Amino acid sequence: MTDVKAVVFPACAALCALAFLYKVRDVRRQRDDPALRALLVAFSCKGVSFTLSTPLVALKVDDALGVHDLGALGIHLFGGVASSAAFLTAIVYWVYPREEARRRALVRLLAAGTVAVVMVGLWIAAKQGSQQRSAHYLLQNAHRPVVATYLLLYVSAFGAGMIEIIRLCLRYGRVAGRQWLRRGLHATAIGASACLLYCLNRLFALITVQCGLDPLEWELLTPITNGTGIFFLVAGLTMPSWGPRMSDGRRLARNFITYQRLYPLWRALSTAIPSITLNPEPANRLARLLPGDINFRLYRRVIEIQDGLLALRPYMDPGVMAAARRSGHEAGLSGDGLRARVQAVSLAAALRAKRDDRQQPEGQPTPLGPDTTEGGYADEVAWLLRVARAYTALPSAETAETTERTTR
């Protein structure tokens, strides 16, 4: 068990330190944000608690200061009472108007301060009957009335804070306007639930000791619940900051992939109709893989493809479209898959007709595919991706000839 704690608790302390360093960067531009200050206090207290929870560290602290079980008191005050009050304060400022949040936070901080003072008094009183250090302070002394009272007060304060955090997160997580705030509140509720399980485990230990059982037998729950709890608390309470950045990064990656997948279709059109391109084609493959402002480049690529498709309408052969539709049906295609295949085949034929300057007889030009103007930009991109995949999947004889001859 000691080995597990020696691994899990330092990792939890490092996680708290990373969360503190991540949020402390915001102090300069959010000096008057009480929620940010509360988060910094909470991460600091949790970090100190997990550091002291590491068995070797707690032993060194007790030996250095010459006071037995002082590390245990620090664990409970910093990791239970102070951190839960700070976490709750931050959430209160998130979900309530500032004035109401200040009042609610003050009540909780006064309650936490009162509990801390009483706990210190009980801890001092408990030392009068103890002459040696306890490796597991609460579990090894739970049979003593003063320590049992101390444990009950600690668990009650810590657990009450977690219950309130769960209540607020679930209540306001359902109505939060910002997506990442909503996700953060839900993740925070999961973390608080894990910490609540730790509190219940300690409370259960208080009962089982009176029955002559040894709670050390299931002490593995302590690093598991605490590790899970702090992971979700850190993730949830920082998620409103890093979540939108992750969405931006994911959107950039998606646009880059889309930009590259549209390249074969765009190249076929821009080679046949150079006037559609705003900027010349990159000189090498590396330049194409590093397009710069990918959002703008993708937007331009979509426009240029659409311009190319419009320019090819006079070269569109309805007979080719009908034949492509029949062959698609025979191949088992239907819906958008069939329409994309028809447009890809028709596009290849239109490019050959453009190369040979064979326009269709005068009349209403035949469109190359369904009208995408009724949908939004995302729908237009999705449709062009289908067409690009279908065009790339055509037999090489249908596309290579066009590309080869138009580049001569």
C-alpha positions in Angstrom: 0.0 0.0 0.0 2.8 2.3 0.9 4.4 1.7 -2.5 1.1 2.6 -4.3 0.8 5.9 -2.4 4.5 6.6 -3.0 3.7 6.6 -6.8 0.2 8.0 -6.9 0.4 10.9 -4.5 3.6 12.5 -6.0 1.9 12.2 -9.4 -1.2 14.0 -8.0 1.0 16.7 -6.5 2.7 17.2 -9.9 -0.7 17.5 -11.5 -1.8 20.2 -9.0 1.5 22.0 -9.7 0.9 22.0 -13.4 -2.7 23.2 -13.0 -1.4 26.0 -10.7 1.2 27.1 -13.3 -1.3 26.9 -16.1 -3.8 29.2 -14.3 -1.3 31.6 -12.7 -0.6 32.9 -16.2 -4.1 34.5 -16.2 -3.4 36.6 -13.1 -2.0 39.5 -15.1 -5.1 40.0 -17.2 -7.6 38.8 -14.5 -6.4 40.5 -11.4 -9.8 41.1 -10.0 -11.2 37.6 -10.7 -12.0 36.0 -7.3 -12.7 32.6 -9.0 -9.2 32.5 -10.4 -7.7 33.4 -7.0 -9.7 30.6 -5.4 -8.6 28.1 -8.0 -4.9 29.0 -7.3 -5.4 28.6 -3.6 -7.2 25.2 -4.1 -4.5 23.8 -6.4 -1.8 25.0 -4.0 -3.5 23.4 -1.0 -4.1 20.2 -2.8 -0.5 20.1 -4.0 0.8 20.5 -0.5 -1.6 17.9 0.8 -0.6 15.3 -1.8 3.1 16.1 -1.2 2.6 15.5 2.6 0.6 12.3 1.8 3.6 10.8 0.2 4.8 8.5 3.1 8.5 9.4 3.0 7.7 13.1 2.8 5.4 13.0 5.8 8.0 11.1 7.8 10.7 13.6 6.9 8.5 16.5 7.9 7.7 15.0 11.3 11.3 14.2 12.0 12.5 17.6 10.8 10.1 19.6 13.0 10.2 17.1 15.9 6.4 16.9 16.1 4.7 13.5 15.6 1.7 13.4 13.1 2.1 17.0 12.1 2.1 15.9 8.5 -1.2 14.2 9.0 -2.7 17.4 10.3 -1.4 19.3 7.3 -2.9 16.7 4.9 -6.3 17.0 6.4 -6.3 20.8 6.7 -4.9 21.6 3.3 -6.3 18.7 1.3 -9.7 18.4 2.9 -10.9 21.6 4.6 -9.1 24.4 2.8 -9.1 22.9 -0.7 -12.7 22.0 -0.7 -13.7 25.5 0.5 -11.5 27.0 -2.2 -12.8 24.8 -5.0 -16.4 25.6 -3.9 -15.6 29.3 -3.8 -14.4 29.2 -7.4 -17.5 27.4 -8.6 -19.8 29.7 -6.6 -18.3 32.7 -8.5 -18.9 30.9 -11.8 -22.6 30.2 -11.3 -23.9 33.1 -9.1 -23.9 36.9 -9.7 -20.9 38.5 -8.1 -22.6 40.0 -5.0 -24.5 36.8 -4.2 -21.4 34.7 -4.8 -19.4 36.9 -2.4 -21.9 36.3 0.3 -22.1 32.6 -0.3 -18.4 32.3 -0.5 -17.9 34.2 2.8 -20.2 31.9 4.6 -18.4 28.8 3.4 -15.0 30.2 4.2 -16.0 31.1 7.7 -17.4 27.6 8.2 -14.1 26.1 6.9 -12.1 28.4 9.2 -14.1 27.3 12.2 -13.7 23.6 11.3 -10.0 24.1 10.9 -9.6 25.7 14.4 -11.6 22.9 16.0 -9.6 20.3 14.2 -6.3 21.8 15.4 -7.6 21.8 19.0 -8.7 18.1 18.7 -5.3 17.2 17.2 -3.5 18.9 20.0 -5.7 17.1 22.5 -5.1 13.8 20.8 -1.3 14.2 21.1 -1.6 14.1 24.9 -2.3 10.4 24.8 0.2 9.5 22.1 3.9 9.0 22.4 4.8 7.8 18.9 4.2 8.6 15.3 1.4 6.8 13.4 2.0 5.8 9.8 -1.8 5.9 9.3 -3.0 8.5 11.7 -6.7 8.3 11.3 -7.0 4.5 10.9 -4.6 3.6 13.7 -6.2 6.0 16.2 -9.8 5.9 15.2 -10.6 3.8 18.4 -9.7 6.9 20.5 -12.7 9.2 21.1 -10.9 12.4 20.5 -9.4 11.2 17.2 -12.8 9.7 16.2 -14.3 13.2 16.7 -11.5 14.7 14.7 -12.0 12.2 11.9 -15.8 12.8 11.9 -15.4 16.5 11.7 -12.8 16.3 8.9 -14.9 13.9 6.9 -18.0 16.0 7.4 -16.3 19.2 6.2 -14.6 17.6 3.3 -17.7 15.6 2.3 -20.1 18.5 2.6 -18.0 20.6 0.3 -17.9 17.8 -2.3 -21.7 17.3 -2.1 -22.2 21.0 -2.6 -19.8 21.0 -5.6 -21.7 18.1 -7.1 -25.0 19.8 -6.6 -23.9 23.1 -8.2 -22.1 21.4 -11.1 -25.0 19.2 -12.0 -27.5 21.9 -11.6 -25.8 24.6 -13.6 -24.0 22.2 -16.0 -27.3 21.5 -17.7 -28.0 25.2 -18.4 -24.5 26.5 -19.0 -24.3 28.4 -22.3 -20.7 27.7 -23.2 -20.0 24.2 -24.3 -16.7 23.8 -22.5 -18.0 25.4 -19.3 -20.7 22.8 -19.3 -18.2 20.0 -19.9 -16.0 21.3 -17.2 -18.8 21.4 -14.6 -19.7 17.8 -15.4 -16.1 16.7 -15.1 -15.8 18.6 -11.8 -18.8 16.7 -10.5 -17.1 13.4 -11.4 -14.0 14.4 -9.5 -16.0 15.6 -6.5 -17.9 12.3 -6.5 -14.6 10.4 -6.3 -13.5 12.5 -3.4 -16.8 11.9 -1.7 -16.2 8.2 -2.0 -12.9 8.7 -0.1 -14.9 10.5 2.6 -17.4 7.7 2.8 -14.5 5.2 3.0 -13.0 7.1 6.0 -16.4 7.2 7.6 -16.8 3.5 7.1 -13.4 2.9 8.6 -14.6 4.8 11.8 -17.5 2.4 12.1 -15.5 -0.8 11.3 -12.8 0.0 13.8 -15.5 -0.1 16.5 -16.4 -3.6 15.3 -12.8 -4.9 15.6 -12.1 -4.9 11.8 -8.9 -3.5 10.2 -9.7 -0.7 7.7 -6.1 -1.0 6.3 -7.3 -4.1 4.4 -9.1 -1.8 1.9 -6.9 1.2 2.1 -6.2 0.8 -1.6 -9.3 2.9 -2.1 -7.6 6.0 -0.7 -5.0 6.5 -3.6 -7.6 5.3 -6.2 -10.3 7.7 -5.1 -8.0 10.6 -4.5 -6.1 10.1 -7.7 -9.3 9.9 -9.7 -10.8 12.8 -7.9 -8.0 15.3 -8.4 -7.6 14.3 -12.1 -11.2 15.2 -12.9 -11.2 18.2 -10.6 -8.1 19.7 -12.4 -9.5 18.8 -15.8 -12.9 20.2 -15.1 -11.9 23.4 -13.4 -9.3 24.3 -16.1 -11.4 23.0 -19.1 -13.1 26.3 -19.8 -9.6 27.7 -20.5 -8.0 25.0 -22.6 -11.1 23.5 -24.1 -11.8 26.2 -26.7 -8.1 26.1 -27.7 -8.4 22.3 -28.2 -11.5 22.9 -30.4 -9.6 25.4 -32.4 -6.7 23.0 -32.9 -9.1 20.2 -33.9 -10.8 22.5 -36.4 -7.5 23.5 -37.9 -6.4 19.9 -38.2 -9.8 19.0 -39.8 -9.5 21.9 -42.3 -5.9 20.9 -43.2 -7.0 17.3 -43.9 -9.9 18.6 -46.0 -7.6 21.0 -47.8 -5.3 18.1 -48.8 -8.2 15.8 -49.8 -9.6 18.4 -52.1 -6.3 18.9 -53.9 -6.8 16.3 -56.7 -10.1 17.8 -57.6 -8.8 21.3 -57.4 -5.7 20.5 -59.4 -7.8 18.9 -62.2 -10.0 22.0 -62.4 -7.2 24.6 -62.0 -5.1 22.9 -64.6 -7.9 23.0 -67.2 -9.1 26.5 -66.1 -6.2 28.5 -64.7 -8.3 31.6 -64.3 -10.1 30.2 -61.3 -7.0 30.4 -59.1 -6.4 33.5 -57.0 -2.8 32.5 -56.1 -0.4 30.3 -58.1 0.1 26.7 -57.2 2.9 26.2 -54.6 6.2 25.4 -56.2 6.9 22.2 -54.2 5.1 19.7 -52.1 6.5 21.1 -48.9 4.8 24.5 -49.6 1.5 22.7 -50.2 1.9 20.9 -46.9 2.5 24.3 -45.2 -0.3 26.4 -46.6 -0.2 29.2 -43.9 -3.7 30.4 -42.9 -5.4 27.1 -43.5 -8.9 28.5 -42.9 -8.5 31.1 -45.6 -6.7 28.6 -48.0 -9.5 26.1 -47.6 -12.1 28.8 -48.2 -10.3 29.8 -51.4 -10.0 26.2 -52.5 -13.7 25.6 -52.1 -14.5 28.8 -54.1 -12.1 27.9 -56.9 -13.5 24.4 -57.2 -17.0 25.8 -57.4 -15.9 28.4 -60.0 -14.3 25.5 -62.0 -17.5 23.5 -61.9 -19.6 26.4 -63.1 -17.1 27.0 -66.0 -17.5 23.4 -67.1 -21.2 23.4 -67.4 -21.2 24.2 -71.1 -19.1 21.1 -71.7 -21.4 18.8 -69.7 -23.0 15.9 -71.6 -26.4 14.7 -70.2 -25.8 11.4 -71.9 -22.6 10.8 -69.8 -24.6 11.6 -66.6 -27.3 9.2 -67.5 -24.8 6.4 -68.3 -22.9 7.1 -65.0 -26.2 7.0 -63.1 -27.0 3.6 -64.6 -23.6 2.1 -63.9 -23.8 3.5 -60.3 -27.1 1.8 -59.8 -25.7 -1.5 -61.1 -22.8 -1.1 -58.6 -25.3 -0.8 -55.8 -24.8 2.9 -55.1 -27.6 5.2 -53.9 -28.2 8.6 -52.3 -25.2 11.0 -52.0 -22.8 8.2 -52.9 -24.5 7.8 -56.3 -24.7 11.5 -56.9 -21.0 12.0 -56.1 -20.1 9.2 -58.4 -22.2 10.7 -61.2 -20.6 14.1 -60.7 -17.1 12.7 -60.7 -17.6 10.8 -63.9 -19.3 13.7 -65.5 -16.5 16.0 -64.4 -13.9 13.8 -66.0 -15.8 13.8 -69.3 -16.4 17.6 -69.1 -12.6 18.1 -68.6 -11.9 16.1 -71.7 -14.5 18.0 -73.7 -13.0 21.3 -72.4 -9.6 20.1 -73.6 -11.0 19.3 -77.1 -13.2 22.4 -77.1 -16.4 20.4 -77.6 -19.2 22.4 -76.1 -22.7 21.0 -75.9 -25.4 22.4 -78.3 -26.8 25.7 -77.2 -29.4 25.5 -74.5 -29.6 25.4 -70.7 -26.3 24.2 -69.4 -26.5 21.0 -67.5 -25.4 21.3 -63.8 -22.7 18.9 -62.6 -24.5 18.0 -59.4 -27.1 19.0 -56.7 -27.4 22.6 -55.7 -25.4 23.2 -52.5 -26.3 26.8 -52.1 -29.2 26.1 -49.8 -26.9 24.6 -47.3 -24.1 26.3 -45.3 -20.4 26.3 -45.9 -20.0 23.1 -44.0 -22.5 21.3 -46.2 -20.8 22.6 -49.3 -17.4 21.4 -48.1 -18.8 18.0 -47.2 -20.3 17.6 -50.6 -17.1 18.6 -52.4 -15.2 16.0 -50.3 -17.6 13.3 -51.5 -17.0 14.4 -55.1 -13.2 14.5 -54.6 -13.2 11.0 -53.1 -15.3 9.7 -56.0 -13.1 11.5 -58.6 -9.9 10.1 -57.0 -11.4 6.6 -57.0 -12.2 6.7 -60.8 -10.2 4.3 -63.0 -6.9 6.0 -63.9 -7.8 5.9 -67.6 -10.7 8.4 -66.9 -8.5 10.9 -65.0 -4.9 10.5 -66.1 -5.6 11.2 -69.7 -7.3 14.5 -68.8 -4.5 15.6 -66.4 -1.8 14.6 -68.8 -3.1 16.3 -71.8 -4.1 19.5 -70.1 -0.6 20.0 -68.7 1.1 19.7 -72.1 
